[in-house]
Amino acid sequence: MSDIIQLLPDAIANQIAAGEVVQRPASAVKELIENAIDAGADRIKLIVKDAGKSLIQVVDNGCGMSVADARSCFERHATSKIRKAEDLFAIRTMGFRGEAMASIAAIAQVELKTKRVEDELGNVVEIEGSKIIKQYPEGLVNGTSISIKNLFYNIPARRAFLKSNAVEMRHIIDEFQRIALSHPEIFLTLHSDGNEQFHLPAESLKQRIIHIFGNSYNQRLVPIEEETSIINLNGFIGKPEFAKKTRGEQFFFVNNRFIKDPYLHHAVMNAYEEILPADTYPLYVLSINIDPSKIDINVHPTKTEIKYVDEKSIYAILRSAVKRSLGRYNITPTLDFDQETSFSSFISTKPIEEIQAPTITFNPNFNPFEDRKTSSRSSDYVAGLEKKTGMPKNWDTLYEISQQANPEQLTLISDNSQEDDSRAPAVQERNNSVESKKQFFQLHHRFIVSQIHSGFMLIDQQAAHERILFSQYKEQLENNQGTSQQSLFPQTVELSASDFALMEEILPEIQTLGFQLRVLGKSTFVVDGIPADLGTGINEKTILEQLLEDFKNNKDALQLTKRDNLARSLAKNAAIKPGTPLTGQEMAELFDKLFATESPSISIHGKPIIITITLQELLERFNKNER
């Protein structure tokens, strides 16, 4: 039997490695910018087209490469960062594996232009599918420019798994933001399809955070700084009241490298205990500087995981530092026993002789018990008013209700007070016939109680309304029948770059629901209208921001379709909240609409909407002590 084990060609081995290193265009962006940082660049320009599918170009002013290095950098495991195994525990550079450039060259068409300061001419290398096509000298500026064209051009299956341009662009923005936050001293720009998305000059970390997330974050940041023999910690944390329901604004950097660490995240959340709203996540941008020999970064190909020699001590330091910053800047409640001295500021310091007593004047001829019918002045005024405005003569008895009227009649009479008097008896008779069939009572302004033949039903009014709105919005998205209500004063909504990209992705569906939005600038929308069924008193900016937050949360946790996600998110934010009083007519309408939906008994969160208690269960509870 012949041998069956064979060595794979380098091209195939590089394509396999690319599956771990380059998962999508954002992965290539991360590798290229990190290489530019390792080259000592302080100005980096990122250019993408079609969300990186057609072009990813990174231009830097780093040290450049020689002719030999320009070829060698595309070889597998070729790196300038380490020389021996011990170097793995002294790494302070972003890259060290020597796999990224080889993996990218195996799945794309790459053009490298580079020039060192000491060289008169630069070098150009063109490579496709791990094969060098051309290499020639050319007059270039100092630094390196590398272009990746047609990513996954020779692996159609991988390219087919890429998401839409909006989704892929959001991933690119996420990677760009992480690098920008970890290196605020570097000038960075991002251009997408000819438009400049980011222009970040070299600045402080606080200014970098504000430039990325918006000017409103200036009031949300709390500085944190801690120096110990184990780690040096610095950065910013967010105030609890600005915490969001979705993740995405949590950043850990270890030696300027972005990492994902649930253990350290738990330390931060523990520090926010009892001052953070339920199911929310605070902003934090925290940088940990630690001795490289105390960590192991050679854990995962993406280099986002780290192992620590003494992780429990780091956990304790991080938790206490966050708690101390929250207390130092009066974020957490404190007891100040010296506060009573502040009342002295309310005590007048004037001499007694200069203090004037207040005076009160009154009309001695005013008689509050005077009968208006016997007052000629009053009657003349009322008569004149009736003649001038066309007010009916029996206006004063319009809202008089008999003692036998029930609360539902009271509501009905008030609502129909402008109708003709001849219609009132018919309306009251119809209302009485309806109420005789079905009666509803509200419990604690949260539950609706309805009597049934076998007992009674208890309905969660918020969950019921969410189910109704979910079905309604889902139907609108399917039939494109959403109605809009024009806003009296248009509101501007400023979003972060990733949220702006997400809004552009779902904009057609948002408009179908009834939102009228238009783009104003590169990160701002103007809200000209909202869905008509949201009612009055709705803050357009708040409802849109909450809709985005819930959409992101559902997308990560539930993997819903775009339409179901939007319908669910808007229903959750538009539904009536616990504590809202309802009239009998409103409860009846809610009841009828609920049982017209496909799943009236199950909420959009998978919990019951209706609880039924039978007479037999009630009797057993009352008689249980007699047994």
C-alpha positions in Angstrom: 0.0 0.0 0.0 1.4 3.4 -1.1 1.9 6.3 1.3 -1.1 8.6 1.7 0.3 11.4 3.9 1.6 14.3 1.8 2.8 17.8 2.6 0.4 20.5 1.5 1.6 23.1 -1.0 2.4 26.5 0.6 -0.5 28.2 -1.3 -3.1 25.8 0.2 -1.5 26.0 3.7 -1.7 29.8 3.5 -5.3 29.6 2.5 -6.1 27.4 5.4 -4.3 29.7 7.8 -6.2 32.6 6.3 -9.4 31.1 7.6 -8.2 31.8 11.1 -6.4 35.0 10.7 -8.6 36.7 8.0 -12.2 36.0 8.6 -13.6 39.1 7.0 -12.4 42.5 5.6 -12.2 43.9 9.2 -9.6 41.2 10.0 -7.3 42.4 7.2 -7.8 46.0 8.3 -6.7 45.1 11.8 -3.6 43.3 10.6 -2.5 46.0 8.2 -2.9 48.9 10.7 -1.1 47.0 13.4 1.8 46.4 11.1 1.9 50.2 10.4 2.0 50.9 14.1 4.8 48.4 14.6 6.7 50.3 11.8 6.7 53.4 13.9 4.1 55.4 11.9 2.4 58.4 13.5 0.1 59.1 10.5 -2.1 56.3 9.2 -4.7 56.5 6.4 -7.3 53.7 5.8 -9.2 53.6 2.5 -11.9 51.0 1.8 -14.3 50.4 -1.1 -17.4 48.3 -1.0 -16.8 47.7 2.7 -13.4 46.2 2.0 -14.6 43.7 -0.5 -13.1 45.6 -3.5 -10.3 47.5 -1.8 -8.5 47.9 1.5 -5.6 50.3 1.5 -3.4 51.4 4.4 -0.9 54.2 3.9 1.6 55.0 6.7 4.7 57.1 7.2 6.6 54.3 9.0 10.2 53.1 8.5 9.5 51.3 5.2 11.1 48.1 4.0 14.1 47.1 1.9 13.9 45.2 -1.3 14.5 41.8 0.3 12.1 42.5 3.2 9.4 43.6 0.7 9.5 40.0 -0.7 10.1 38.2 2.6 7.2 39.7 4.4 4.8 37.6 2.3 6.5 34.3 3.3 4.8 32.3 6.0 6.2 32.7 9.5 8.4 35.6 8.4 8.5 38.3 11.1 10.8 41.0 12.4 9.3 40.9 15.9 10.9 37.7 17.5 14.0 35.6 17.0 13.6 32.9 19.6 10.9 31.3 21.8 11.9 33.4 24.8 10.9 36.5 22.9 7.3 35.5 23.1 7.4 36.6 26.8 8.9 40.0 26.0 6.6 41.2 23.2 5.4 44.8 23.1 4.7 44.9 19.4 1.2 44.3 17.9 2.2 41.4 15.7 4.6 38.6 16.1 3.4 35.4 14.4 4.4 36.2 10.8 1.1 34.8 9.4 -1.0 37.8 8.5 0.7 39.0 5.3 1.1 35.4 3.9 -2.5 34.7 4.7 -3.7 37.9 3.0 -1.6 37.3 -0.1 -3.0 33.8 -0.5 -6.6 35.1 -0.8 -6.4 38.5 -2.5 -4.6 40.6 -5.1 -2.0 42.6 -3.1 0.2 45.6 -4.1 2.9 46.7 -1.8 4.7 50.1 -2.2 7.4 50.8 0.4 10.4 53.1 0.8 12.9 53.6 3.6 14.3 57.1 4.5 17.8 56.1 3.5 16.9 54.7 0.1 16.6 56.8 -3.1 14.0 54.6 -4.7 11.2 52.6 -3.2 10.0 49.1 -4.2 6.8 47.8 -5.6 5.7 44.2 -5.2 2.5 42.7 -6.8 1.3 39.3 -5.7 -1.7 37.2 -6.3 -2.6 33.9 -4.7 0.8 33.7 -2.9 2.6 34.1 -6.3 4.8 37.2 -6.9 3.7 38.7 -10.2 6.0 41.8 -10.4 8.6 43.5 -8.4 10.3 46.8 -9.6 11.8 50.0 -8.2 9.8 53.2 -8.2 10.1 56.8 -6.8 7.9 56.8 -3.7 7.4 58.8 -0.5 8.8 57.5 2.7 6.7 54.8 4.4 4.5 52.0 3.2 1.3 51.7 1.2 -0.4 48.3 0.9 -3.5 47.6 -1.2 -5.7 44.5 -0.9 -8.0 44.1 -3.9 -10.8 41.6 -4.4 -10.6 39.8 -1.0 -11.3 36.0 -1.3 -11.3 36.3 -5.1 -10.0 32.7 -5.4 -12.2 31.3 -2.7 -15.8 32.0 -3.8 -17.3 30.0 -1.0 -15.6 32.3 1.6 -16.7 35.4 -0.3 -20.3 34.2 -0.4 -20.3 34.1 3.4 -19.6 37.8 3.7 -22.5 39.9 4.9 -23.9 43.0 3.4 -21.7 46.1 2.9 -23.4 47.8 5.9 -22.6 44.9 8.2 -19.0 44.5 7.0 -18.5 48.2 7.3 -19.6 48.2 10.9 -17.0 45.5 11.7 -14.3 47.6 10.0 -15.4 50.6 12.1 -15.3 48.5 15.2 -11.7 47.5 14.5 -10.7 51.0 13.6 -12.1 52.4 16.8 -10.3 49.9 18.9 -7.0 50.8 17.4 -7.8 54.5 17.6 -8.6 54.3 21.3 -5.5 52.3 22.1 -3.2 54.8 20.3 -4.6 58.3 20.7 -1.1 59.7 19.9 -1.4 58.5 16.3 -3.2 60.6 13.6 -5.8 58.3 11.9 -8.3 58.8 9.1 -10.8 56.5 7.5 -12.3 56.9 4.0 -15.1 54.8 2.8 -16.2 55.0 -0.9 -14.7 58.4 -1.2 -16.2 59.8 2.0 -14.2 60.6 5.1 -15.7 58.8 8.0 -13.1 59.6 10.7 -10.5 62.4 11.0 -8.7 61.8 14.3 -5.7 64.0 15.0 -3.1 63.1 17.7 -4.7 64.0 21.0 -5.4 62.9 24.5 -7.4 59.8 25.3 -10.4 61.8 26.5 -10.5 63.9 23.3 -10.2 60.7 21.2 -13.2 59.2 23.0 -15.2 62.3 22.4 -14.2 62.5 18.7 -15.3 58.9 18.2 -18.5 58.7 20.2 -19.7 62.3 20.1 -19.6 65.6 22.1 -22.2 64.3 24.5 -19.7 61.9 26.0 -17.7 64.8 27.5 -20.1 64.8 30.5 -20.2 61.1 30.8 -16.6 60.3 31.5 -15.0 59.6 34.9 -11.1 59.3 34.9 -9.4 56.4 36.5 -5.7 56.0 37.3 -3.9 53.4 39.5 -0.3 52.5 39.8 0.8 49.3 41.6 3.7 46.9 41.5 1.7 44.5 39.4 -0.1 46.7 36.8 -0.5 50.4 35.9 -4.1 51.2 35.1 -5.5 54.3 33.4 -8.4 55.3 31.3 -12.0 56.4 31.7 -15.3 54.8 32.9 -18.8 56.0 32.3 -21.3 57.4 34.7 -24.0 54.8 35.7 -26.9 56.9 34.4 -25.6 56.7 30.9 -25.2 52.9 30.8 -26.8 51.2 27.8 -28.7 47.9 27.4 -26.2 46.6 24.8 -22.5 45.9 24.8 -20.2 47.7 22.5 -18.6 50.5 24.5 -16.4 48.4 26.7 -12.7 48.4 25.8 -9.8 46.6 27.6 -6.3 47.2 26.4 -3.3 45.3 27.7 0.0 46.9 26.6 -2.0 48.8 23.9 -3.5 45.6 22.6 -7.3 45.2 22.5 -8.5 42.1 24.4 -11.7 40.4 25.3 -11.8 39.2 28.9 -15.0 38.2 30.7 -13.1 37.8 34.0 -11.9 41.5 34.0 -15.3 42.6 32.7 -16.9 41.0 35.8 -14.5 43.0 38.0 -15.8 46.3 36.5 -19.4 45.2 36.7 -18.9 44.2 40.3 -17.6 47.7 41.1 -20.8 49.2 39.7 -22.9 46.9 41.9 -26.1 48.5 43.2 -25.6 51.8 41.3 -26.2 50.5 37.8 -29.7 50.0 36.3 -30.6 46.4 35.7 -29.4 44.7 32.5 -27.2 47.6 31.4 -23.6 48.0 30.6 -21.4 51.0 31.4 -18.9 52.6 29.1 -15.2 52.0 29.9 -11.9 52.5 28.1 -9.3 51.0 30.3 -5.6 50.5 29.5 -3.5 48.0 31.5 0.3 48.2 31.4 1.9 45.0 32.6 5.3 43.3 32.4 5.2 41.1 29.2 6.8 38.3 31.2 3.6 38.1 33.4 1.3 37.4 30.5 0.9 35.0 27.6 -0.5 36.5 24.4 0.2 33.5 22.2 -3.3 32.0 22.9 -5.4 32.7 19.9 -4.6 33.6 16.2 -6.5 36.9 16.6 -4.5 37.8 19.7 -7.5 39.0 21.6 -7.1 36.6 24.5 -4.4 36.7 27.2 -3.5 34.5 30.1 -2.1 36.1 33.3 0.2 34.8 35.9 -1.7 36.5 38.8 -5.2 37.2 37.4 -6.8 37.3 40.9 -4.7 40.3 42.0 -5.4 42.1 38.7 -9.1 41.5 39.3 -8.9 43.0 42.8 -6.9 46.0 41.7 -9.3 46.7 38.8 -12.4 46.4 41.0 -11.1 48.6 43.8 -9.8 51.3 41.3 -13.1 51.6 39.6 -14.9 51.8 42.9 -12.5 54.5 44.1 -13.0 56.6 41.0 -16.8 56.4 41.3 -16.6 57.5 44.9 -13.9 60.2 44.3 -16.1 62.0 41.7 -19.3 61.7 43.8 -20.9 59.1 41.5 -21.8 56.8 44.4 -24.1 58.0 47.2 -22.3 59.2 50.3 -23.2 60.4 53.8 -21.9 63.8 54.7 -22.6 64.7 58.3 -21.3 68.2 57.8 -24.1 69.1 55.3 -26.3 70.6 57.9 -24.0 73.6 58.1 -25.0 74.5 54.6 -28.4 75.6 55.9 -26.7 78.7 57.2 -26.7 80.1 53.7 -30.5 80.4 53.8 -30.4 82.5 57.0 -30.5 86.2 56.5 -27.5 88.2 57.8 -29.3 91.5 57.7 -29.9 93.5 61.0 -33.4 93.0 62.5 -34.3 96.6 62.0 -33.7 96.3 58.3 -36.0 93.3 57.8 -39.5 94.2 56.6 -42.5 92.1 57.4 -44.5 90.9 54.3 -47.8 92.7 53.6 -51.1 91.1 52.4 -53.9 93.0 50.6 -57.4 91.7 50.0 -60.8 92.8 48.6 -63.3 93.4 51.4 -66.2 93.3 48.9 -65.4 89.8 47.6 -68.0 87.2 48.6 -67.2 83.7 47.6 -70.6 82.4 48.7 -72.5 84.8 46.5 -75.1 83.0 44.3 -74.2 83.8 40.7 -77.9 83.4 39.7 -78.8 86.3 42.0 -75.9 88.5 41.0 -76.9 90.8 38.2 -73.2 91.5 37.3 -72.5 87.8 37.0 -75.6 87.0 35.0 -75.0 89.9 32.6 -71.4 88.8 32.1 -72.5 85.2 31.4 -75.2 86.3 29.1 -72.8 88.4 27.1 -70.3 85.6 26.9 -72.9 83.2 25.6 -74.0 85.7 23.0 -70.4 86.5 21.9 -69.1 83.0 21.7 -72.2 81.0 20.7 -72.0 79.0 24.0 -75.1 76.9 24.6 -77.3 78.1 27.4 -77.2 74.8 29.2 -73.4 74.7 29.2 -73.2 74.7 33.0 -75.1 71.3 33.2 -73.1 69.7 30.4 -70.9 67.7 32.7 -73.4 67.0 35.5 -73.6 63.3 36.1 -76.3 61.4 37.9 -75.3 59.5 41.0 -76.3 56.2 39.3 -73.7 56.7 36.5 -70.8 54.3 36.6 -67.2 55.2 35.8 -67.5 53.9 32.2 -70.5 56.2 31.6 -68.6 59.1 33.0 -65.8 58.5 30.5 -68.2 58.1 27.6 -70.2 61.2 28.4 -67.0 63.3 28.7 -65.6 62.0 25.4 -68.9 62.6 23.5 -69.7 66.0 25.1 -69.3 67.8 21.8 -71.8 65.5 20.0 -75.5 66.4 19.6 -77.6 65.9 22.7 -80.0 63.6 20.8 -77.3 61.0 20.3 -76.3 60.8 23.9 -79.0 58.4 25.1 -78.3 56.0 22.2 -74.6 56.1 22.9 -75.2 55.4 26.6 -77.6 52.6 25.8 -75.0 51.0 23.5 -72.3 51.4 26.1 -74.4 49.8 28.8 -75.2 46.8 26.6 -71.5 46.3 25.9 -70.6 46.6 29.6 -73.3 44.1 30.6 -71.5 41.5 28.4 -67.9 42.1 29.5 -66.5 44.0 32.4 -62.9 44.9 33.0 -61.1 46.2 36.1 -57.6 47.5 36.4 -55.4 46.2 39.2 -52.6 48.5 40.4 -52.5 50.2 37.0 -50.6 47.1 35.8 -53.0 44.2 35.3 -56.4 43.9 33.7 -59.0 41.6 35.5 -61.8 40.1 33.4 -64.5 37.7 34.6 -65.0 34.5 32.7 -67.4 31.6 33.1 -65.0 29.4 35.0 -63.3 32.1 37.1 -61.3 35.1 36.0 -58.4 36.1 33.8 -55.4 38.3 34.8 -53.8 40.1 31.9 -50.4 41.8 31.9 -51.3 45.1 30.1 -47.7 45.9 29.0 -47.1 42.4 27.6 -50.5 42.4 25.9 -49.8 45.7 24.2 -46.3 44.6 23.1 -47.9 41.5 21.5 -50.5 43.7 19.7 -47.9 46.2 18.4 -45.5 43.4 17.4 -48.2 41.9 15.1 -49.1 45.3 13.8 -45.5 46.4 13.0 -44.7 43.1 11.5 -47.7 43.4 9.1 -46.7 46.9 8.2 -43.2 45.8 7.3 -44.6 43.0 5.2 -47.1 45.2 3.4 -45.2 48.5 3.4 -48.2 50.3 5.0 -46.8 52.2 7.9 -48.2 55.7 8.6 -46.2 58.7 9.8 -47.0 61.7 12.0 -45.1 64.8 11.1 -43.1 66.3 13.9 -43.8 70.0 14.8 -40.1 70.6 15.5 -37.6 68.1 13.7 -35.1 66.6 16.1 -31.5 65.9 15.3 -30.0 62.6 16.5 -26.2 62.3 16.6 -25.0 58.7 16.5 -21.6 57.0 16.9 -20.1 55.8 13.6 -21.1 52.1 14.2 -24.6 53.1 15.1 -24.8 55.4 12.1 -23.8 52.5 9.9 -26.4 50.3 11.5 -29.1 52.9 11.0 -28.2 53.1 7.3 -28.5 49.4 7.1 -32.0 49.3 8.5 -33.2 52.6 7.2 -35.6 51.2 4.6 -37.4 49.2 7.2 -37.3 52.1 9.7 -39.0 54.3 7.1 -41.6 51.6 6.4 -42.6 51.7 10.1 -43.4 55.4 9.8 -40.2 57.1 10.8 -39.2 60.0 8.5 -35.4 60.3 8.6 -32.9 62.2 6.5 -29.1 62.2 6.7 -27.5 65.4 8.0 -23.7 65.1 8.0 -21.6 61.9 8.4 -23.0 60.9 11.8 -26.3 62.7 12.2 -29.9 62.1 11.2 -32.9 64.5 11.3 -36.2 63.0 12.5 -39.0 64.7 10.6 -41.7 62.3 11.6 -42.5 59.2 13.8 -45.1 56.4 13.5 -48.6 57.8 13.9 -49.6 55.2 16.5 -46.9 56.2 18.9 -49.2 59.0 20.1 -48.2 62.4 21.5 -45.6 63.3 24.1 -43.0 61.0 22.5 -39.4 62.2 22.3 -38.2 61.3 18.8 -34.5 61.2 19.8 -35.1 58.9 22.8 -37.4 56.4 21.0 -34.9 56.1 18.1 -31.9 55.6 20.3 -33.8 53.0 22.4 -34.9 51.3 19.2 -31.3 51.0 18.1 -30.2 49.7 21.4 -32.9 47.0 21.6 -32.2 46.1 17.9 -28.5 45.5 18.7 -29.4 43.6 21.9 -31.9 41.3 20.1 -29.5 40.7 17.2 -26.8 39.5 19.4 -28.9 37.4 21.8 -31.8 36.1 19.8 -30.5 36.0 16.2 -33.9 37.3 14.8 -34.6 38.3 11.3 -34.2 42.0 10.5 -38.0 42.6 10.3 -38.9 40.6 13.4 -36.1 42.4 15.3 -37.3 45.8 14.3 -41.0 45.0 15.0 -40.0 43.6 18.4 -37.8 46.5 19.3 -40.3 49.2 18.4 -43.1 47.3 20.1 -41.2 47.1 23.4 -40.5 50.8 23.4 -43.9 52.0 22.2 -46.0 49.8 24.5 -47.8 51.2 27.6 -45.8 50.9 30.7 -46.8 49.6 34.2 -48.5 52.4 36.1 -50.5 53.6 33.2 -54.3 54.0 34.0 -56.7 52.8 31.4 -60.4 53.5 30.9 -62.9 50.7 30.4 -63.1 51.3 26.7 -59.3 51.2 26.4 -59.2 47.9 28.4 -61.9 46.4 26.1 -60.0 47.5 23.0 -56.8 46.0 24.3 -58.6 42.7 25.1 -60.2 42.5 21.7 -57.0 43.3 19.8 -55.0 40.8 21.9 -57.2 37.9 21.0 -57.0 38.9 17.3 -53.2 38.2 17.3 -51.7 34.9 16.4 -50.3 34.2 19.9 -52.4 36.0 22.5 -51.2 34.0 25.4 -47.4 34.3 24.9 -45.5 37.6 25.1 -42.8 38.6 22.6 -40.3 37.6 25.4 -41.7 34.1 25.6 -43.5 34.7 28.9 -47.2 34.3 29.6 -49.5 37.2 29.0 -52.7 35.7 30.6 -53.1 33.8 33.8 -56.5 32.1 34.4 -57.7 31.3 37.9 -60.8 29.0 38.1 -63.5 29.1 40.8 -62.4 25.7 41.9 -58.9 27.0 42.7 -60.4 29.9 44.6 -62.6 27.6 46.6 -59.8 25.3 47.4 -57.7 28.2 48.7 -60.5 29.4 50.9 -61.3 25.9 52.2 -57.8 24.6 52.7 -57.8 25.4 56.4 -60.9 23.3 57.0 -59.3 20.1 55.8 
